[in-house]
Structure formats: C-alpha cells, structure tokens
Amino acid sequence: MDNKAASLNTDIDSVLNNYDFDFSKVEVEILGNGHINNTYKLMTPDAEFVLQQINHDVFPKTVELSSNAQKINLHLLQQKNNGNYPLSVPQQLLTKTGETCIKIGANYWRLMEFISNSYTLEEVESPEQAALVATAFAQFSCALSDFYANDIAVIIEDFHDISFRMRQLSEAVANDNYGRLAACKDVVDFCFDQQVFIEHVINISKNLPLHVTHNDTKINNLLFTTGDKPCAVIDLDTCMPGLLMHDFGDMVRTCCSNLAEDDTSSEKMVLKLDIFEALITNYQNTFADKITALEKESLIVGAKLLPFIIGTRFLTDHLNGDNYFHVSRKDHNLDRAKSQIQLYKLVSEAEPELVKLAK
C-alpha cells in the first residue's frame, strides 16, 4: 500500500469513528465517476453506506452545503410520508454529536444512506427515458415548492447570473493573460453580440419566483432501479435558491445534443426535438398548476440560457489558462465553449418550433 492509500484509509477510519455504527468489518470501494468530490461505497455485514469527501476548493461553504442537503432531505421525507413525493430520499447520517459533516485534517466528509440495487445512467437514449428524467426532477422541485427557498444558503454566488458571467468574460478578454484571444475572437464577439438575449434573460428573471433548484439536472444525478426507473434524485451539492428555467435548461443542455459536450465537430450537432418534446411535456405536466404562465414561458429561455452561460464559462476559463474546469488536451475548454455556443444557436433557431412543442 502506498503512502497516499494508507493516508486515505487512516482518514476514513477517523471519519467512521465519529458515527454510531459498527464499522469494524467494512469494505470500501470507489463509487461513481465524479470529477469534484471523492465518493466511496462502504459495505458492512449489516448495511451499505455512501461516504463522500467534499471538495472544499470548489465548495468552500462545505458546512452550509451539507446543512442545505439536510434541510431539503427532511422536507422531502415529510412530503413522502404525506404521499406527495414518490421517490426515495437517501438521508445524510448525523455524527455522534449531531453534525451533518465531519472535518478530518483539512478535509470535510459526510456519510449517507446507500439505496440497495440502485445504479446511475450516463446519457439519455430515448424520448421515453427523457420523459422519466423530466418527471423525476420536476417531482423533486414540485415537492419543494412549499419550502421557503431563502431558508437554504447560496453555495456558489452568482452561479447562473448572466451579467456576472459576462463581466467575467470581459475581464478575461481585457487581460488576455495567455495570449489566446486572437485565436477565438470570433467566438468571443458572438457572445458579446447576444445583448438582446442577455437583456431578455435579465428582465424575465426579475419577475420569476424563487424555488429550491437542483442546478445540475443531468441524468447521472438520478438513481435508477430495476427496469431503468428513477428511484431518487442525488447530488444536492448545488441546491440553492434559483429559477425553474435553470433546471430545465440544464436538462436540455445535457440531453438534447447528439454530440458529447467536448466534441470537436460541432458543425455536425443536431438538436433532438423528440427528446426536447419529452422533456418539456413531462416537466410541465408534472408541475400541473404549481407552475405559472411566465415560468412556462421561461423554460424556452432556460433552454437557450444554459448552453450559452456554460459556453461563456468555458470560454472564460480558456482565456484564463484553464484554472477551473479540468482539461485533458490543448484547447479543451475552447472546444467545449464552441460546442455549447453551437447548441445555443440551434435552440435559438428552433425556438418557434420549440414553443409549439411546449403548448
């Protein structure tokens, strides 16, 4: 065993000593393929758990993050017990002193329930699957519709604030610290040319009600069980006060392109209209009368906003020397930016048809 593995095992042992369970006979294996937190599955003769080391560089508000998850889980559990939420609610387990997370050395850890016989999927492959995804995330938000959104902490300031993200891009362009601007000026200029859309986002956002939003509505943040049926919403790290159009837009961003996020052949991108129709139909139907007319209208705005805003973030990171998003090749973030901007263009071009599908 190398020093790093030995240190990890020592840390895990120290963490588990803070919980009131018998971990004398425990097996540990890596769980999932997340790029931010380190997650492990723990197996004892009596039960299974999820242990997570929270990345405090990405999430400096670590205690608030786990506190948010606790508040949300308790509310969802109450809704489930009242018959208003059909999905499972895997709980965070409290330490012996009643804390939602524990700090060992410089790192924060939390322990959660593991749902037996559950698994994740990495991509939406059919309209039927898209319908299940939209329904599950809508059920999650709908069950939280009577939860006062400002009772939870903002984990990442200005996360989907388009004005803030454009200021970040402006600063990166002005500084051009890595001399990369000349090679991507056409993409930069296109982003700044979208001022009419940016103003529309700012104006509509002022009139939309706040909800508790998930903010990372990819299919792999659902747990599935036998027959590929969703059984739980997971990864509540970015749950914050937000707008429904953000969650819906992220579903469109991650489900409706035929290409991977970092594909270099963005000219071959196709918008999957059948997937979009399944998403918006089932998202709206699940909310029923708990979504306003303006919120319904905003879903199309969100479908454009999320590819655009993520595209600007990739572009900013490229200009700033690839400090935030992990890269594995030259111009990786620029490729991602071009892909997301292309998706924004396709959604914008298809908007008249998308509006009809949303009726």
N, C-alpha and C positions, 0 to 999 in steps of 0.2 A: 504494500500500500504506500503510495507516495504521500508527501507531506500535506498536499492540498486535500487529498481524500481523507487523511487522518484528521486534519483540522475540521473538515466538514462533519465527519462523524462525531467528533467531540462537541461541535456546536449543536448538532441535532440532539445529542444526548442531554446537553444542558437545557435546550428548549423543552424537551419532553418531561424533564424533571419538574417543570412548572405546571404540569397538568395532572389532574386527578384520575389518571388511567394507568393500567398496568402495561407498561411498555418493556417489560423485562425480556420478552421474546418478540422482537419486532423485525420485520424485513422492510427494507427501503429500496424503492426503485424510482427512477426519474419518470415524471408524468408530463405528457404533452410536449409541445414544441414551441412554447412561448419565447419571445425574444427579450422580454423585460424582466419578469420575475423568475426565480428558480423554484420549480414546483416538484413535489415528491409524493408518491403514494406510499403510505405506511400500512403494513399488514400485520395484525396480531392474531392469535388464535380465536379471539372473540369479536374483533371488529376491524374495519378498514377506515383510514383517515386520509385527508389531504393536508400536507404540510407545505407551507409556502414561505420562502424568503422574499420579502418585498423589496424591490429596487428603490432604495431611498434617494438615489440620484435623480431618477425620473419622477418619483413621488415623495418629495421632501415632507409633505404633510401626511406622514405614514400613520400616525395615531388617528388623525381625523378620517383617513381613508377607511381604516378598519371600523371606526365608530360609525361612519356612514353605512357601511355594509350591515352592521348590527341593527341599526335602526330600520333599515329597509327590510331586512330578513324578518324581524319581529312583526312589522306591519303586514308583510306578505303572508306570514304564518297565521296571523289573525284573520286575514281575508280568506285564506284557505279553509280555516276552521269554520268560517261563516258560510262556506260554499261559494265564495266569489272568486276563487283562483284555483284553476285545475292542475297547475304544475307543482312539482315538488320544490321544497325550499331547503337546500342544504345549508345547515347552520354553521356559523363560526362557533367554536367551543371556547369558553372563557377559561382563563388561567385560575389557579387556586385562589388568587387574590381578586378575581372578577374582572380582569383586564381582557380586552379584545385582541391584543397582540403583546409580544414579549420582546425586549431588546437584549440581545446577547452580543457583547462586544460592540461593534459599530452597526450591526445588522438587526433588522426587525423581522419577526416571524409570527405567523398565525397558523392555527390548527382548525381544520374544517371537517365536516362530515363528508364521507365518500358515498355516492349513490351506487350501490352494487349493480353490476351488469349494465352500466351505462358507458357511453362512448361518444366521441365527437366526430364530426364530418368536416371536411376541409373546403368543399365547394358545392354550390347549388347546381344540380344536374338536370332539373326538370321544373316545369311550372308547378307541378304537384308539390314538389319539395319546397319551392319558393313560397307557396301558399302556407305551408306548415311553419316556415321561418317567420313570415309576416304575422301570422296568427299568434305565435308564441311571444314575440317581442311586443305585440300590441296588448296581449293579455297581461304581460308584466307591467307595462306603463298604465294600462287601464286600472289594474288593481291598486296602483299607487296614485290614482287621480285624486283621491281624497286625502293624500299625505301632503302636508304643507311643505313645498319644495325648499323654502329657505330655512327649514329646520336641519338641513344637512349642509356640510361645509363644501365650499368650492375647492376642489382638489387641484385643478390646474386653471389659473386665472386666464380669462380671455380665450378659452380653448377654441370656440367657434366664432370668435368676434372677427368679422371680415375687415373692419377698419384697422384693428390691431395687426392682423396678418399682413395687410397691405403696407402698413408702416414698417414692419419687419423687412418686407421685401425691398422697400425704398431705401432703407438703411444699408442693406446688403449690396444693392446696386451702387449706391453712392460711395461705399467703401471699396468694393471690388478688391478685397484683400488678396485674393488668389489669382487675379487676372483672368477670370473665367467669363466675364460679362460679354466680351466681343463674340464668343462662340455661341452664345444663347440669347443674344439681344432680341431676336425675333420673338422668342417665347416670352421674354420679359415685356416687350412692347405690347404683345397681345393681352397679357394680364392687365396692364395699366389701361388698355383701351376698353375694358369692360366696365367703365364707370357707371353707365346707365343701370346695368345689372346690380352692381355694388350698392348703388343708392336705393334700388328697389328692395334689396335684402335689408338694408338698414331701416328703411321705413316700415316694412311689414313686421320686422322683428319687434318694433316698439309696441305693436298692437296685439301681440300674441301672448296667451297666458303661459306662465312658467309651469313646468312639470318636473318631476324627477325623471331624468332621461338617462339611458344606459351609456350612450356615446361611443359604443364600439359594437354595433349590431351586425357582426359577421356571423356566419353560420357556425363557425367553430367556437362561438361563445354560447352555444346551446348544447346541452347534454341530450343524447338520444337513447332510446331503449328499443327493445325488440320490435322489428318492423319499421325501423327508422322513424319512430315517433318522438317528437320532442318531449322531454320529461322535466327539464329545468333550465332556467337562464343562469349563466355563471359569469364570472369575471366582472364583479361590480366595482372595480377599481376606479373607473372614470364616471361613476354615477354622480350626477351633480344637478343642480337646478339648470334647466335648459328648455329647448323647444322641440316639439314633436317632429318638426321638419328636419332637425338634425339627425334623429334616429332613423327616420325613413330614408333620408338622403344617403346615409351610410350603407343602408341595405341595398339601395340602387347601385351605389358606387362599387360594392363588393360582389354583387350578384349579376349585374346586367351586362357586363362586358364579356366578350368571348375570349379575351386575352388576359394573361396574368398582369398584375399591377406594374411590373417592371419589364414587360415585353418591349423589345426594340422595334417591332414592326407595327407601330400604332396606326399606320395608314391602312392596315388590314382589320382594324377594330370594327366590330358590328355591335349595335345595341340590340339586346334580346328583348323585343317587345312583348313576347309571350311571358317572359319572366317578370317584366315590369307590370304587366296587367295583373298577374297573380299576386304580386306584392301589394299593389295599391288597392285592389279589390278586397283582399282579405284583411289588410291593415285597417281600412275604413270600416268594413263590416264588423270587425271585432270591437271597435270603439263604439259603434252604433251612435247613440245620441250623446256620448261623452266627448265628442269632438265637434268643435264649432265650424261654421261655414268657412271662416277665414283660415282656420287651421287646415281644413281640407284643401283650400286653395294653395296654402303654403307648402304642401307636400311636393308639388311640382318644383317650387322654388328650391326646396331642400335637395331635390334630385339633381339640380344644377349646382347648388352651392357646395355640396360636399366634395365632388370631384375637383371643383375649382379651388376651394380653400386648401385641400390636401395638396393639389398641384402647386399652389404658391408656396406651401411649406417645404415641399421637396426642392423647389427651385431656390428658395432662400437658403436652405441647407447646403445645396450645391455651391452657391456663391460664397457661402461662409466656410467652406472647406470640409463639409460632411461631418459636422460635430454632433448632430442629434440622431439621425437615422443611420442604422448600421448599413455599411456598403461593402460589397464584395468584388467590385470591379470599377474601372475608370468610368466616370460619368454615370454611375449607377443612379444617383439621385436626379440627374438631368433626364435620364431615360424614364424614370418614374414620373417626373413632372410632365414630360411630353405626353405620356400615356394618359394621365389624369386630365390634362387640358383637352386632349382629343375626346375623351369621354364627355367632358363638359360641352364641347362643340356638338357632339352627336345628340346629347339630350336636348340642347337648345334648338337644334334643327328639327328635332322630332316633337317639340313641345305641343304644336296644335293636335297632333295625333295622341300624345300622352294625356292631354286634357280630356279628349273624348273617352279614353280608356278609364279615366278617373270618375266618370259620371256614374 
